[in-house]
Amino acid sequence: MEIKPSPAATRKTFTDYLRLWFKWVLDPLGRFFNRIGLTPNMVTVIGMIGNCVGAYYLVRGDMFTGGLWVLIMTPVDALDGTMARLRGEPGDFGAFVDSVSDRYSELIIYGGLLYHFLTIGEPLGGMLTFVAAAGSVLVSYVKARAEGLGYGAKVGILTRVERYLVLAPSLVFNKLYLGLAIIAVFANITALQRVWHVRAQAHTRMQTTTLEEKQL
């Protein structure tokens, strides 16, 4: 039985709109990197390495420099997809590598923050970091698991780009606790939104199946 995705699952997200709004920047950069021989997967790895550098500064307590690295690396995440599209070779493996590296990048950043808080003896900061990291991972996991079962889960108020747009400025402007608290709360709310959205789709699928069985 074929299940049509709901309008909420297929509508454009904030990330999709950002790619459209900044297409005039991303496309020329993508063409340039393609021309000099870089591949989309190489750019993905460069972005992850850049976030590792940012995490190093966070470990040292230099939130401003670490935040700048995180901020600079955020648009790099959009370049690999742009490059693949311009090369005419968007593929499942590239998307897979991109998703995995995104999760590593986030956890490396949160790991740097967690190490810093543990070093200076700040349990509140450590707990906020842990809850923010857990929520961030769950947002992605729920979507991946839902899609593996044939459901759509492209909904929620705090997806990856929004999380970075909260975290990076909070580091740069020394509002770290506020930024982590926002992510800790709203990332987990986003994960629950996706769970609820999948529940609604599962309920609709079950009703449709029951109706079809009755009609046989």
N, C-alpha and C positions, 0 to 999 in steps of 0.2 A: 504494500500500500504506500502510495506517495503522499507525503505530508508537506503541504505548502507552508513555507515560513511565514510567521506573522509579520505585520507591517513594522512592529517594533524591532524585530530581528533583522530586517532588511534595510531600514532607513539609515541614512548616513550618520556616522558618529562625529564627534568633535575632531577626532584624529583625521577622518576622511575630509572634513572641511578644511583643516589646516593644510593638508596636502594640495587641495585645490587652490587655496588662497596664496600659497607660496610656491606654486608650480613655476612661476616666472623666475624663481631663484633656483629651485631644485633641478629643473631640467637642464639649464646651462652648466651647473656644477656636475650633474650626472654625465653629461656629454663630455665634459673636460676629463673627468676621472676615467671614463671609458677610453678616451683617446690616448691617455698616457699609460694605459695597460693595466689599470686596477680592475679587479673583478668585484661584483657585488659582495661575495663572501669575504673578500679581503677587507672591504670597507666595514663590514659587520664586525670583523675581528679588531680592526683599528678602533672602532667605537668602544668595544669592550675593554681594550687596553687603555684607552683614554679614561674610562671610568675607574679602572684599577689605579691609575695615577691619582685621580681625584680621591679615591678611598685612602690612598697613602697619606695625603694631606689631612684627611679627616682623622685618621689614627693619631696624627701628630697634634691635633687640636686646631689646625689652621683651617677653620670653617670657610673663610672667605675664598682662599685659593681652591680648596676642594669644591666649593660651590660653583666657582667659575668653570672648573673642569667639567662638572656635571652639566652645567648650563650649556657649555660649548658642545658637548657630546650628544645632547638631546636631538638637535636637527640631523646629526650624522645618521641617526637611526632611520630617518626617512630616505636617505640617499641610496641605500642598497636596493630598496624596492624600486626607486626611480631608475637606477642604472639598469636593473634587470628588465624593466619595462622598455627602456630605450634600446636595449640590446635585442629585444624580441625574444628573450629567453626566461620569462618568469616561470619558476618551477616549484614543485612541491618540496624538493630538498632544500632549495634556497630559503623558502618560507620556514621550513623546519629549523634550519640553522639560525635564522634570524630570531625565531621565538625562543630557542634555547639560550642564545647569547643574551637576549633581553633579560631573561630570568637570572642568569649569572651576573649580569651587570647590576641589576637591582640588589641582589643578595650581597654582592661584593661591597656596594656602597653602604648598605645597612650593617654589614659586618664591620666595616671601618668605624662607623658610628658606635656600634655596640662595644668594640674594643676600647674606644676612647672613653666611653662612659664607665666601663669597668675599671679602667686604669685610674680615673680620677675619683672613683667611688661615688658615682651618681646612679643609684638604683632606679630612680624615676625615669631618667633618660634611657637607661637600659631597657626598662619594661616598655616604654613608648616605642623604642626602636623595634623590639621584638614583635609587638602587636601590629605595628605598621608593616613590618616585613611579612608577617603571617597573612595579613589582609591582602597585601599586594600579590603574594603567591597564590592565594585562594581565588582571587579575581581571575587570574589566568587559568588556573586549574579547572575551575568550574566551567569556563568557556570551552576549554579543550575537551573535557570529559563530556560535556553536553553535545558538542559537535561530533564526537566519536559515536554517540548514540543516535545521531540524526536530528538533533534539536539545534535551534539557534539560541545563542546567549550573548549577542552583541549589544548589550544594554548596560545601563549603570551610570552613576553620576561621577565616578572617579576611576577612569581607565588609566592606562599607563602614562599617556602624555600629560593628562591632568595631574597625576601624582608627581611627575617631574617638574611641572610648572608650579607646584606647591613647594616641593622639596628644595629645588635649586635656589629660588629667591630667599627662602627661609634660612639657608646656609649663608648666602652672600650678605644678607642684612641682619644676621645674628638673631634670628627669631626661630631658632631651631626647635625649641619645645613646642611652640605654637604649630609649626609646620608638621612635626611628627604627630602631634595630637590630632590635627585635621586628617592626616593620612590614616592614622590608626582607627579613627572612628569611621570615616567615609569609605575607606577601602573595604572594610568589613561589611558595611552597609551595601556596597556595590556587589560584593560576593553574594550576600543574601538576596539582593534584587534579582540576580541571575538565577539563583536557586528557585525563587518564586516564579520567575518567568518560565523556567523549564518545567516546573510543576504544572503550570497552566497548560503548556503545550502537551505534556504527558496526559493530562486529564482530557484534553480535546481529542488526542489520538485514541484514548481508550473508549470515549463515547462514539467516535467514528467507527472504530472496529466493532463495537457492540451493535451499532445500527446496521452495519453491513452484514453481520452474522444473522441478524433478525430477518433481513431481507432475502437471505438465501433460502 
